[in-house]
Amino acid sequence: MKDKGKKSRKLSQRAQEIAEQIAYESAISNTLLFCMERGMLCYVRMHGERWTQKHVWRVLNLSREFVYVLRADAFRYEGYELHRISDLADIAPAPELTEHYHLIKVPLPQDIPEVDPESLQSMLSSIVPLETLVLAGHIGQQEDSSREYVGHFEKLGKKKLSLRTLDPHDLAWSPNTTKLAYEDLDYLIFRTPTLYAFEKLAMPYDAYIRSLNEAVSVPLDTEEFEVGTDLLEAPSEDLIDFDEIAEIAAHAESPEDAEEI
């Protein structure tokens, strides 16, 4: 009888936890809807983040499970994001900030993509035709189990999506595709200044392979070959330092800026 009582209490506790989670997510969704209907900016914090890391969003659309937003930063709009509502820890309307954006006339993008967040498949199907570089992320239970991938969509399967990934350190495309299960896709980001800069400056994969082959070619006179030479030193004019890319991306506010780089 004692075992039955313990099991019953555990089930009751679990049911209460689920009910509390549903109520919390419902409150989050109601606040997102409130901000969307009024065109109001909101402050958002994700699970695991401090308030000093809070984001500013303009909510564009939402469903029971996902939210589609335009991110605001430094009094400008930059980039679109899709997130699972269950990953949001806190949200608060920001009417004063909204009014300030209005007063200084921060313009909304003219070509906001229409994305249907009703399901993950419908969201991805809305983004694939844009042929844009995306950042797809998975939030793991442990910090070292979280993953981020930068790339282009190659295929949407029944249970997984395929990405042709870009190495942001070498700025080179991978010859293989990376598969990510839909259930592991927790957020998707696209059309940000950083992604624009990556796509503009990334070396084509064939060129990257050629540069490596040139770098590792040993001269016929081996006595003049300097042991320890950086294999990537020879084609350095084709390779961009990641810190330099980050600095360039920080100043690239639009595709036009990226074109000038």
Buried (B, 14 or more C-beta within 10 A) or exposed (E): EEEEEEEEEEEEEEEEEEEEEEEBBEEBBEBBEBBBEEEBBBBBBBEEEEEEEBBBBBBBBBBEBBBBBBBBEEEEBBBBBBBBBEBBBBBEBBEEBBEEBEEEEEEEEEEBBEBBBBBBEEBBBBBBEBEBBBBBBBBEEEEEEEBEBBBBBBEBEEEBBBBBBBBBEBBBBBEEBBBBEBEBBBBBBBBBBBBBBBBBBBBEBEBBEBBBEEBEEEEEEEEEEEEEEEEBEBBEEBBBEEEEBEEBBEEBBBEEBBEEE
